[in-house]
Amino acid sequence: MNEPSTIEKGGAEFEGVKLLLCENPLPPIDETIEAASDELPRSNHYTEPYSAPLRDLLGDRIGVSTEHIHINAGSELIRFA
């Protein structure tokens, strides 16, 4: 079994579980589980590249021009001008 104590940056000891930046110790909220479950039957493919409908929805919701919103299914589609 691993020791719960590790030496952190700066030499201080840490008691507990280390999480990566993308991890959350809390479970998802019920609304999130329900929304994900509803979409599960349609989750067997990537989104369309650049997803115009999603960009339109997000742009309207947050008040930003769609030319400032970039959506993609993976980093291979990101291009910098």
Biopython code that builds the backbone (N, CA, C, O; Angstrom):
import numpy as np
from Bio.PDB.StructureBuilder import StructureBuilder

atoms = [
    (1, "MET", "N", (0.847, -1.193, 0.000)),
    (1, "MET", "CA", (0.000, 0.000, 0.000)),
    (1, "MET", "C", (0.885, 1.246, 0.000)),
    (1, "MET", "O", (1.901, 1.290, 0.693)),
    (2, "ASN", "N", (0.499, 2.250, -0.773)),
    (2, "ASN", "CA", (1.275, 3.482, -0.849)),
    (2, "ASN", "C", (1.111, 4.294, 0.430)),
    (2, "ASN", "O", (0.050, 4.297, 1.055)),
    (3, "GLU", "N", (2.163, 4.965, 0.794)),
    (3, "GLU", "CA", (2.107, 5.859, 1.941)),
    (3, "GLU", "C", (1.263, 7.081, 1.588)),
    (3, "GLU", "O", (1.405, 7.595, 0.478)),
    (4, "PRO", "N", (0.398, 7.571, 2.466)),
    (4, "PRO", "CA", (-0.422, 8.743, 2.164)),
    (4, "PRO", "C", (0.357, 10.041, 2.167)),
    (4, "PRO", "O", (-0.152, 11.065, 1.713)),
    (5, "SER", "N", (1.584, 10.021, 2.671)),
    (5, "SER", "CA", (2.377, 11.238, 2.763)),
    (5, "SER", "C", (3.380, 11.297, 1.627)),
    (5, "SER", "O", (4.092, 10.323, 1.382)),
    (6, "THR", "N", (3.447, 12.405, 0.940)),
    (6, "THR", "CA", (4.448, 12.613, -0.103)),
    (6, "THR", "C", (5.116, 13.958, 0.114)),
    (6, "THR", "O", (4.537, 14.861, 0.720)),
    (7, "ILE", "N", (6.314, 14.083, -0.375)),
    (7, "ILE", "CA", (7.024, 15.362, -0.290)),
    (7, "ILE", "C", (6.610, 16.213, -1.487)),
    (7, "ILE", "O", (6.759, 15.800, -2.637)),
    (8, "GLU", "N", (6.101, 17.378, -1.210)),
    (8, "GLU", "CA", (5.637, 18.289, -2.246)),
    (8, "GLU", "C", (6.722, 19.311, -2.571)),
    (8, "GLU", "O", (7.764, 19.361, -1.916)),
    (9, "LYS", "N", (6.463, 20.120, -3.586)),
    (9, "LYS", "CA", (7.391, 21.203, -3.928)),
    (9, "LYS", "C", (7.595, 22.086, -2.699)),
    (9, "LYS", "O", (6.645, 22.378, -1.972)),
    (10, "GLY", "N", (8.797, 22.494, -2.479)),
    (10, "GLY", "CA", (9.103, 23.316, -1.328)),
    (10, "GLY", "C", (9.447, 22.498, -0.092)),
    (10, "GLY", "O", (9.807, 23.065, 0.940)),
    (11, "GLY", "N", (9.341, 21.175, -0.178)),
    (11, "GLY", "CA", (9.734, 20.321, 0.933)),
    (11, "GLY", "C", (8.656, 20.070, 1.967)),
    (11, "GLY", "O", (8.902, 19.325, 2.916)),
    (12, "ALA", "N", (7.469, 20.657, 1.834)),
    (12, "ALA", "CA", (6.400, 20.439, 2.817)),
    (12, "ALA", "C", (5.779, 19.067, 2.609)),
    (12, "ALA", "O", (5.739, 18.560, 1.488)),
    (13, "GLU", "N", (5.302, 18.474, 3.677)),
    (13, "GLU", "CA", (4.632, 17.188, 3.568)),
    (13, "GLU", "C", (3.154, 17.406, 3.303)),
    (13, "GLU", "O", (2.581, 18.427, 3.682)),
    (14, "PHE", "N", (2.550, 16.434, 2.649)),
    (14, "PHE", "CA", (1.137, 16.512, 2.291)),
    (14, "PHE", "C", (0.474, 15.212, 2.692)),
    (14, "PHE", "O", (0.924, 14.145, 2.274)),
    (15, "GLU", "N", (-0.566, 15.265, 3.476)),
    (15, "GLU", "CA", (-1.339, 14.091, 3.870)),
    (15, "GLU", "C", (-2.644, 14.128, 3.090)),
    (15, "GLU", "O", (-3.411, 15.083, 3.213)),
    (16, "GLY", "N", (-2.903, 13.114, 2.300)),
    (16, "GLY", "CA", (-4.157, 13.070, 1.551)),
    (16, "GLY", "C", (-3.972, 12.454, 0.190)),
    (16, "GLY", "O", (-3.006, 11.733, -0.058)),
    (17, "VAL", "N", (-4.895, 12.741, -0.678)),
    (17, "VAL", "CA", (-4.897, 12.199, -2.032)),
    (17, "VAL", "C", (-4.513, 13.310, -2.992)),
    (17, "VAL", "O", (-5.092, 14.395, -2.956)),
    (18, "LYS", "N", (-3.526, 13.041, -3.860)),
    (18, "LYS", "CA", (-3.136, 14.020, -4.873)),
    (18, "LYS", "C", (-4.046, 13.875, -6.087)),
    (18, "LYS", "O", (-4.238, 12.767, -6.586)),
    (19, "LEU", "N", (-4.603, 14.973, -6.563)),
    (19, "LEU", "CA", (-5.436, 14.982, -7.747)),
    (19, "LEU", "C", (-4.739, 15.744, -8.862)),
    (19, "LEU", "O", (-4.008, 16.701, -8.604)),
    (20, "LEU", "N", (-4.963, 15.327, -10.088)),
    (20, "LEU", "CA", (-4.494, 16.095, -11.232)),
    (20, "LEU", "C", (-5.384, 17.317, -11.384)),
    (20, "LEU", "O", (-6.463, 17.374, -10.794)),
    (21, "LEU", "N", (-4.945, 18.297, -12.169)),
    (21, "LEU", "CA", (-5.730, 19.509, -12.352)),
    (21, "LEU", "C", (-7.105, 19.241, -12.958)),
    (21, "LEU", "O", (-8.047, 19.995, -12.714)),
    (22, "CYS", "N", (-7.227, 18.175, -13.745)),
    (22, "CYS", "CA", (-8.494, 17.883, -14.403)),
    (22, "CYS", "C", (-9.404, 16.987, -13.556)),
    (22, "CYS", "O", (-10.486, 16.614, -14.010)),
    (23, "GLU", "N", (-8.991, 16.641, -12.347)),
    (23, "GLU", "CA", (-9.780, 15.768, -11.483)),
    (23, "GLU", "C", (-10.522, 16.582, -10.423)),
    (23, "GLU", "O", (-10.081, 17.658, -10.020)),
    (24, "ASN", "N", (-11.652, 16.043, -9.985)),
    (24, "ASN", "CA", (-12.476, 16.694, -8.982)),
    (24, "ASN", "C", (-12.825, 15.653, -7.926)),
    (24, "ASN", "O", (-13.293, 14.570, -8.278)),
    (25, "PRO", "N", (-12.614, 15.942, -6.648)),
    (25, "PRO", "CA", (-12.923, 14.956, -5.621)),
    (25, "PRO", "C", (-14.421, 14.790, -5.366)),
    (25, "PRO", "O", (-14.833, 13.838, -4.702)),
    (26, "LEU", "N", (-15.224, 15.693, -5.880)),
    (26, "LEU", "CA", (-16.666, 15.643, -5.659)),
    (26, "LEU", "C", (-17.356, 14.879, -6.777)),
    (26, "LEU", "O", (-16.907, 14.934, -7.922)),
    (27, "PRO", "N", (-18.435, 14.169, -6.475)),
    (27, "PRO", "CA", (-19.170, 13.476, -7.534)),
    (27, "PRO", "C", (-19.921, 14.491, -8.404)),
    (27, "PRO", "O", (-20.179, 15.609, -7.959)),
    (28, "PRO", "N", (-20.273, 14.112, -9.638)),
    (28, "PRO", "CA", (-21.041, 15.039, -10.470)),
    (28, "PRO", "C", (-22.424, 15.280, -9.870)),
    (28, "PRO", "O", (-22.972, 14.416, -9.186)),
    (29, "ILE", "N", (-22.978, 16.458, -10.131)),
    (29, "ILE", "CA", (-24.318, 16.761, -9.624)),
    (29, "ILE", "C", (-25.352, 15.959, -10.409)),
    (29, "ILE", "O", (-25.109, 15.565, -11.550)),
    (30, "ASP", "N", (-26.500, 15.723, -9.793)),
    (30, "ASP", "CA", (-27.542, 14.891, -10.396)),
    (30, "ASP", "C", (-27.967, 15.387, -11.776)),
    (30, "ASP", "O", (-28.215, 14.578, -12.671)),
    (31, "GLU", "N", (-28.056, 16.709, -11.961)),
    (31, "GLU", "CA", (-28.456, 17.264, -13.251)),
    (31, "GLU", "C", (-27.449, 16.911, -14.341)),
    (31, "GLU", "O", (-27.829, 16.680, -15.490)),
    (32, "THR", "N", (-26.169, 16.870, -13.983)),
    (32, "THR", "CA", (-25.126, 16.518, -14.943)),
    (32, "THR", "C", (-25.234, 15.055, -15.340)),
    (32, "THR", "O", (-25.110, 14.713, -16.516)),
    (33, "ILE", "N", (-25.464, 14.201, -14.367)),
    (33, "ILE", "CA", (-25.624, 12.771, -14.653)),
    (33, "ILE", "C", (-26.835, 12.551, -15.554)),
    (33, "ILE", "O", (-26.768, 11.766, -16.500)),
    (34, "GLU", "N", (-27.924, 13.228, -15.274)),
    (34, "GLU", "CA", (-29.131, 13.086, -16.088)),
    (34, "GLU", "C", (-28.897, 13.584, -17.512)),
    (34, "GLU", "O", (-29.294, 12.922, -18.471)),
    (35, "ALA", "N", (-28.256, 14.748, -17.660)),
    (35, "ALA", "CA", (-27.994, 15.298, -18.994)),
    (35, "ALA", "C", (-27.070, 14.379, -19.785)),
    (35, "ALA", "O", (-27.293, 14.153, -20.974)),
    (36, "ALA", "N", (-26.039, 13.851, -19.141)),
    (36, "ALA", "CA", (-25.114, 12.938, -19.827)),
    (36, "ALA", "C", (-25.828, 11.653, -20.221)),
    (36, "ALA", "O", (-25.603, 11.130, -21.313)),
    (37, "SER", "N", (-26.682, 11.141, -19.347)),
    (37, "SER", "CA", (-27.441, 9.924, -19.653)),
    (37, "SER", "C", (-28.368, 10.131, -20.840)),
    (37, "SER", "O", (-28.525, 9.239, -21.674)),
    (38, "ASP", "N", (-28.982, 11.312, -20.917)),
    (38, "ASP", "CA", (-29.876, 11.619, -22.039)),
    (38, "ASP", "C", (-29.122, 11.644, -23.368)),
    (38, "ASP", "O", (-29.679, 11.273, -24.401)),
    (39, "GLU", "N", (-27.858, 12.080, -23.351)),
    (39, "GLU", "CA", (-27.062, 12.191, -24.570)),
    (39, "GLU", "C", (-26.309, 10.918, -24.921)),
    (39, "GLU", "O", (-25.788, 10.797, -26.030)),
    (40, "LEU", "N", (-26.244, 9.985, -24.013)),
    (40, "LEU", "CA", (-25.473, 8.767, -24.232)),
    (40, "LEU", "C", (-25.812, 8.035, -25.526)),
    (40, "LEU", "O", (-24.891, 7.570, -26.197)),
    (41, "PRO", "N", (-27.087, 7.906, -25.918)),
    (41, "PRO", "CA", (-27.378, 7.206, -27.177)),
    (41, "PRO", "C", (-26.776, 7.882, -28.424)),
    (41, "PRO", "O", (-26.627, 7.239, -29.463)),
    (42, "ARG", "N", (-26.435, 9.167, -28.322)),
    (42, "ARG", "CA", (-25.870, 9.897, -29.464)),
    (42, "ARG", "C", (-24.381, 10.188, -29.279)),
    (42, "ARG", "O", (-23.836, 11.065, -29.949)),
    (43, "SER", "N", (-23.724, 9.462, -28.380)),
    (43, "SER", "CA", (-22.336, 9.794, -28.049)),
    (43, "SER", "C", (-21.316, 8.872, -28.705)),
    (43, "SER", "O", (-20.175, 8.802, -28.250)),
    (44, "ASN", "N", (-21.694, 8.178, -29.741)),
    (44, "ASN", "CA", (-20.780, 7.222, -30.362)),
    (44, "ASN", "C", (-20.015, 7.804, -31.548)),
    (44, "ASN", "O", (-19.483, 7.050, -32.363)),
    (45, "HIS", "N", (-19.952, 9.117, -31.658)),
    (45, "HIS", "CA", (-19.199, 9.749, -32.743)),
    (45, "HIS", "C", (-18.728, 11.129, -32.304)),
    (45, "HIS", "O", (-19.265, 11.717, -31.366)),
    (46, "TYR", "N", (-17.725, 11.628, -32.992)),
    (46, "TYR", "CA", (-17.259, 12.987, -32.728)),
    (46, "TYR", "C", (-18.282, 13.998, -33.229)),
    (46, "TYR", "O", (-19.090, 13.713, -34.113)),
    (47, "THR", "N", (-18.222, 15.183, -32.640)),
    (47, "THR", "CA", (-19.059, 16.268, -33.133)),
    (47, "THR", "C", (-18.575, 16.686, -34.512)),
    (47, "THR", "O", (-17.456, 16.363, -34.912)),
    (48, "GLU", "N", (-19.419, 17.403, -35.232)),
    (48, "GLU", "CA", (-18.985, 17.911, -36.529)),
    (48, "GLU", "C", (-17.869, 18.929, -36.313)),
    (48, "GLU", "O", (-17.905, 19.685, -35.343)),
    (49, "PRO", "N", (-16.885, 18.959, -37.198)),
    (49, "PRO", "CA", (-15.815, 19.944, -37.034)),
    (49, "PRO", "C", (-16.377, 21.366, -37.030)),
    (49, "PRO", "O", (-17.204, 21.722, -37.869)),
    (50, "TYR", "N", (-15.928, 22.149, -36.099)),
    (50, "TYR", "CA", (-16.262, 23.567, -35.975)),
    (50, "TYR", "C", (-17.704, 23.815, -35.557)),
    (50, "TYR", "O", (-18.063, 24.973, -35.346)),
    (51, "SER", "N", (-18.533, 22.821, -35.428)),
    (51, "SER", "CA", (-19.881, 22.828, -34.869)),
    (51, "SER", "C", (-20.599, 24.179, -34.915)),
    (51, "SER", "O", (-20.732, 24.854, -33.894)),
    (52, "ALA", "N", (-21.051, 24.561, -36.086)),
    (52, "ALA", "CA", (-21.755, 25.838, -36.256)),
    (52, "ALA", "C", (-22.967, 25.972, -35.330)),
    (52, "ALA", "O", (-23.132, 27.030, -34.724)),
    (53, "PRO", "N", (-23.823, 24.951, -35.190)),
    (53, "PRO", "CA", (-24.974, 25.120, -34.288)),
    (53, "PRO", "C", (-24.555, 25.389, -32.833)),
    (53, "PRO", "O", (-25.168, 26.217, -32.160)),
    (54, "LEU", "N", (-23.536, 24.708, -32.356)),
    (54, "LEU", "CA", (-23.070, 24.936, -30.986)),
    (54, "LEU", "C", (-22.436, 26.319, -30.861)),
    (54, "LEU", "O", (-22.648, 27.005, -29.860)),
    (55, "ARG", "N", (-21.670, 26.733, -31.853)),
    (55, "ARG", "CA", (-21.072, 28.076, -31.821)),
    (55, "ARG", "C", (-22.151, 29.143, -31.788)),
    (55, "ARG", "O", (-22.033, 30.123, -31.053)),
    (56, "ASP", "N", (-23.205, 28.962, -32.582)),
    (56, "ASP", "CA", (-24.321, 29.923, -32.578)),
    (56, "ASP", "C", (-24.984, 29.985, -31.204)),
    (56, "ASP", "O", (-25.242, 31.069, -30.679)),
    (57, "LEU", "N", (-25.259, 28.818, -30.626)),
    (57, "LEU", "CA", (-25.897, 28.759, -29.313)),
    (57, "LEU", "C", (-25.036, 29.431, -28.244)),
    (57, "LEU", "O", (-25.529, 30.236, -27.453)),
    (58, "LEU", "N", (-23.743, 29.093, -28.227)),
    (58, "LEU", "CA", (-22.845, 29.695, -27.249)),
    (58, "LEU", "C", (-22.697, 31.201, -27.462)),
    (58, "LEU", "O", (-22.704, 31.974, -26.505)),
    (59, "GLY", "N", (-22.564, 31.605, -28.712)),
    (59, "GLY", "CA", (-22.434, 33.029, -29.008)),
    (59, "GLY", "C", (-23.639, 33.818, -28.532)),
    (59, "GLY", "O", (-23.496, 34.886, -27.936)),
    (60, "ASP", "N", (-24.836, 33.285, -28.797)),
    (60, "ASP", "CA", (-26.058, 33.950, -28.337)),
    (60, "ASP", "C", (-26.132, 33.987, -26.813)),
    (60, "ASP", "O", (-26.516, 34.997, -26.223)),
    (61, "ARG", "N", (-25.762, 32.881, -26.192)),
    (61, "ARG", "CA", (-25.885, 32.776, -24.735)),
    (61, "ARG", "C", (-24.924, 33.708, -24.009)),
    (61, "ARG", "O", (-25.299, 34.326, -23.013)),
    (62, "ILE", "N", (-23.691, 33.818, -24.494)),
    (62, "ILE", "CA", (-22.703, 34.640, -23.773)),
    (62, "ILE", "C", (-22.443, 35.988, -24.434)),
    (62, "ILE", "O", (-21.622, 36.770, -23.954)),
    (63, "GLY", "N", (-23.142, 36.260, -25.535)),
    (63, "GLY", "CA", (-23.016, 37.555, -26.177)),
    (63, "GLY", "C", (-21.682, 37.793, -26.854)),
    (63, "GLY", "O", (-21.120, 38.885, -26.768)),
    (64, "VAL", "N", (-21.175, 36.769, -27.529)),
    (64, "VAL", "CA", (-19.882, 36.861, -28.218)),
    (64, "VAL", "C", (-20.096, 36.468, -29.668)),
    (64, "VAL", "O", (-20.872, 35.558, -29.960)),
    (65, "SER", "N", (-19.422, 37.137, -30.566)),
    (65, "SER", "CA", (-19.497, 36.791, -31.976)),
    (65, "SER", "C", (-18.962, 35.378, -32.188)),
    (65, "SER", "O", (-17.967, 34.992, -31.575)),
    (66, "THR", "N", (-19.618, 34.605, -33.056)),
    (66, "THR", "CA", (-19.190, 33.222, -33.293)),
    (66, "THR", "C", (-17.786, 33.144, -33.896)),
    (66, "THR", "O", (-17.137, 32.101, -33.811)),
    (67, "GLU", "N", (-17.316, 34.221, -34.498)),
    (67, "GLU", "CA", (-15.952, 34.188, -35.040)),
    (67, "GLU", "C", (-14.905, 34.140, -33.920)),
    (67, "GLU", "O", (-13.728, 33.886, -34.180)),
    (68, "HIS", "N", (-15.331, 34.382, -32.679)),
    (68, "HIS", "CA", (-14.428, 34.319, -31.529)),
    (68, "HIS", "C", (-14.591, 33.030, -30.728)),
    (68, "HIS", "O", (-14.002, 32.890, -29.657)),
    (69, "ILE", "N", (-15.382, 32.091, -31.238)),
    (69, "ILE", "CA", (-15.601, 30.817, -30.557)),
    (69, "ILE", "C", (-15.053, 29.703, -31.438)),
    (69, "ILE", "O", (-15.387, 29.611, -32.619)),
    (70, "HIS", "N", (-14.213, 28.863, -30.856)),
    (70, "HIS", "CA", (-13.643, 27.748, -31.616)),
    (70, "HIS", "C", (-14.048, 26.438, -30.951)),
    (70, "HIS", "O", (-13.775, 26.223, -29.770)),
    (71, "ILE", "N", (-14.692, 25.577, -31.703)),
    (71, "ILE", "CA", (-15.101, 24.251, -31.226)),
    (71, "ILE", "C", (-14.433, 23.229, -32.130)),
    (71, "ILE", "O", (-14.384, 23.410, -33.347)),
    (72, "ASN", "N", (-13.920, 22.159, -31.542)),
    (72, "ASN", "CA", (-13.407, 21.079, -32.379)),
    (72, "ASN", "C", (-13.412, 19.779, -31.597)),
    (72, "ASN", "O", (-13.578, 19.770, -30.377)),
    (73, "ALA", "N", (-13.231, 18.694, -32.309)),
    (73, "ALA", "CA", (-13.266, 17.365, -31.700)),
    (73, "ALA", "C", (-11.896, 16.916, -31.231)),
    (73, "ALA", "O", (-11.769, 15.829, -30.669)),
    (74, "GLY", "N", (-10.895, 17.701, -31.442)),
    (74, "GLY", "CA", (-9.546, 17.322, -31.031)),
    (74, "GLY", "C", (-8.551, 18.382, -31.449)),
    (74, "GLY", "O", (-8.843, 19.210, -32.312)),
    (75, "SER", "N", (-7.396, 18.361, -30.851)),
    (75, "SER", "CA", (-6.418, 19.414, -31.091)),
    (75, "SER", "C", (-5.890, 19.434, -32.522)),
    (75, "SER", "O", (-5.315, 20.436, -32.948)),
    (76, "GLU", "N", (-6.076, 18.340, -33.277)),
    (76, "GLU", "CA", (-5.568, 18.339, -34.655)),
    (76, "GLU", "C", (-6.299, 19.340, -35.550)),
    (76, "GLU", "O", (-5.811, 19.679, -36.628)),
    (77, "LEU", "N", (-7.467, 19.815, -35.107)),
    (77, "LEU", "CA", (-8.215, 20.772, -35.910)),
    (77, "LEU", "C", (-7.923, 22.224, -35.548)),
    (77, "LEU", "O", (-8.432, 23.135, -36.201)),
    (78, "ILE", "N", (-7.116, 22.451, -34.520)),
    (78, "ILE", "CA", (-6.812, 23.815, -34.110)),
    (78, "ILE", "C", (-5.732, 24.386, -35.014)),
    (78, "ILE", "O", (-4.668, 23.792, -35.186)),
    (79, "ARG", "N", (-6.016, 25.525, -35.579)),
    (79, "ARG", "CA", (-5.057, 26.227, -36.429)),
    (79, "ARG", "C", (-4.941, 27.675, -35.925)),
    (79, "ARG", "O", (-5.948, 28.334, -35.665)),
    (80, "PHE", "N", (-3.731, 28.144, -35.796)),
    (80, "PHE", "CA", (-3.529, 29.504, -35.346)),
    (80, "PHE", "C", (-3.203, 30.382, -36.566)),
    (80, "PHE", "O", (-2.437, 29.997, -37.449)),
    (81, "ALA", "N", (-3.801, 31.546, -36.577)),
    (81, "ALA", "CA", (-3.569, 32.477, -37.691)),
    (81, "ALA", "C", (-2.281, 33.226, -37.495)),
    (81, "ALA", "O", (-1.915, 34.055, -38.329)),
]
sb = StructureBuilder()
sb.init_structure("model")
sb.init_model(0)
sb.init_chain("A")
sb.init_seg("    ")
for serial, (resi, resn, name, xyz) in enumerate(atoms, 1):
    if name == "N":
        sb.init_residue(resn, " ", resi, " ")
    sb.init_atom(name, np.array(xyz, "f"), 0.0, 1.0, " ", f" {name:<3s}", serial, name[0])
structure = sb.get_structure()
